[in-house]
Amino acid sequence: MRPLNDTDKARRKVARKSGRARARRNADQKLDQIEWSEFENPYPPIEILPPDDLDRIHDASMRVLKDIGIRILDPRARRLMEEAGCLVDHSAEMVRFDPDFVMEMVALAPSQVRLHARNPKYDLTMGGRKIIFSSVMCPPFANDLDRGRRAGTFSEMCDYVKIIHSLNAVHQAGGGGFEPLDLPAETRHLDVGYAHAKLTDKTWKAWSNGRERACDAIEMAKIMMGYTTEQLIEKPVLTAPINTNSPLQIDLAMSEGIIEMARVGQPLVIAPFTMAGAMSPATEAGALTVQNAEALAGCVLAQVARRGAPVVYGSYLTNVDMRTGSPIFGTPVFAKTTWASGQLARRYGLPFRSSLNTGSNKVDAQAAYETEMCLWAAVLGHANILFASAGWLEGGLSGSFEKLILDAELLQLMMKSMEPIAVNEDTIGFDAIREVGPGGHFFGSSHTLQRYETAFYHPILTDNRNYETWSEQGREDAEQRANTIWKRVLREYEEPKLDEAVDEELRAYVDRRKGEIVSRTAA
């Protein structure tokens, strides 16, 4: 064995110090992850469309709204539109819009909104340069390495919420990592809402598909926060996801959700489900035109329900595989239309929503590169909230425990990558460069040793062992490591304290509403 030279000794010295530092971090923290903070993109957005082309898509959307219209299945919503001056054909369930009226209504929605959490530490701004990472919401299946793909249960959903609460890179709970299919469909939204109110003190997305579900979410939010209706309007708590039914339709449940959430000022995230080639023309410009018309129609409905209701312009635009008809994710179509959708949202002065998606059936390379493609597109396009930022698998059919950890790594990497480079006398390190000189090394320099613990990003999932060590220690891949990590996070979870009186009032509300719904259903 050759004797150690100065470089070897310096490397070992840094490694020993880094190892001790890592041990201290592991002792002091549950998981060596970044600190929780709001995320802001300091750089200008990609502007893929020149102004003339942006105008063409806007004008085409106005033409769709005026000459074709939107089918709105909710009679109450159509009446509100009619009273506001829209042309309504109730027999055909169609509403047509005057373009000037559309722009007048859209202008009433605020350009940003502050979301209030049970713990003020987790309050969030939606709009401007801020970006919110919100976890996956309500796939039908749960998925992990140990138990495979299966129908989700309430107990497992609670575990999912606990992990989301514990991951600092995930700003907002999705409202259920998957459906608790062991609970009755008519009342499970009450259990899901209660679980989120109790198990996390971050903000969360509320089930808003239908009048009853929306109203229950609103009442539970008021109890959780101790708010009156007026206080809830002034300090929004819930994020309300809404999907239009492309092409050119808003169904009954979504119309009801828009109206109820708008009336109490909770931000509506209105995203058409526009799959190019299936729900819209098989061209990017045509798909953007359909999406834009639907999103603006939803915004108008929110404003006629309550002037000034916060609305987020949502894009969920991808394309189908023309050979199979299946949606595919992380595509060039997704990236380009995300950038264009961001331009449209900014044109109307609305916050912008995008998503992180993959069609992969397991946590593999495809899941990583499709999610990463979506992430970069959304961040560079200045999306203000990203749905399905953590846990989405299998085209949205599964909420994956391992994918939560992979996505947390990706989100952390993005947040750290967007930090500007600090350039000053200290960071340039001229004295250190002079001290080391030609042919030397920086492992043992005082400049390096002062920074050995904090200089670079610490991954939570990445494995940097050499091949021999990795092979000897079990040859774990990323999915297997993620399996170990989510279990550790779950073991170390600490429930955020909920006031006992509030807890009791929430449980009483859930029990009462369950009784009412069961009695009505039985009758």
WONORWO-V684142 format. One line per field, one symbol per residue. ss: DSSP state (2 for helix, 1 for strand, 0 for the rest). phi: phi as a letter, one per 40 degrees, with the letter a starting at -180 (. if undefined). burial: I if it has 16 or more other ideal C-beta (glycine too) atoms within 10 Angstrom, else O. A space follows every 50 residues. Layout:
ss: ???
phi: ???
burial: ???
This chain:
ss: 00000222222222222222222222220000000000110000000000 22222222222222222201110022222222220011100001110022 22222200000111100002220111100111110000101111000111 10022222222222220000011000010000000002222222222220 00011100002222222222222220002222220001111100000011 02222222222220001111110011000100022222222222222222 22222000001111100111000000110002222222222222222000 11111000000000222222222222222200001110000112220111 22222222222222222000000022220222222200000000022220 00000000000000002222220000022222222222222200000002 22222222222222222222220
phi: .ccccccdccccccccccccccccccccbcacbcccacbbccbcccbccc dccccccdcccccccccbgbcbccdccccdcccchccbbcccgbbbbcdc cdcccccccccaaccbcdbddbdbbbhgbcbbcbccbgccbcaaccbgca ccbcccccdccccddccccccbccghcaccccbdccbcccccccdccccb bccacbcbchcccccccccccccdcgbcdcccccbdbcbbcbbcbccgab cccccccdcccccbgcccbcbccbbdgbbadcbcccccccdccccccccc dccccacgccbbcbbbbbbccccbgccbbgcdcdccccccccccdcdcgb cbbbabbacccacbccdccccccccccccccgccabcfcahcagggcbbb cccdcdcdccccdcccccccccbaccccgdccccccgcgcabdbcccccc bdcbcbcbcbbdbbccdccdccchfcccccccccccccdcccdbcccbdc ccdcccccccccccccccccccc
burial: OOOOOOOOOIOOOIOOOOOOOOOOOOOOOOIOIIOOOOIOIOOOIIOIIO OOOIOOIIOIIIOIIIOOIIIIIIOOIIOIIOOIOIOIOOOOIIIIIOOO IIOOIIOIIIOIIOIIIIOOOIOIIIIOOIIIIIIIIIIOIIIIIOOOIO OIIIOIIIIIIIIIIIIIIIIIIIIIIIIIIOIOOOIIIIIIIIIIIIII IIIIIIIIIIIIIIIIIIIIIIIIIOIOOOOIIOOIIIIIIIIIIIIIII IIIIIIIIIIIIIIIIIIIIIIIIIIIIIIOOOIOIIIIIIIIIIIIIII IIIIIIOOIIIIIIIIIIIIOOOOOOIIIIIOIIIIIIIIIIIIIIIIOI IIIIIIIIIIIIIOOOIIOIIIIIIIIIIIIIIIIIIIIIIIIIIIOIII IIIIIIIIIIIIIIIOOOOOOOOOOOOOIOOOOOOIOOOOOOIIIOIIOO OOOOOOOIOIIOOOOOOOOOOOOOOOOIIOIIIOIIOOIOOOIOOOOIOO OIIOOIOOIIOOIIOOIOOOOOO
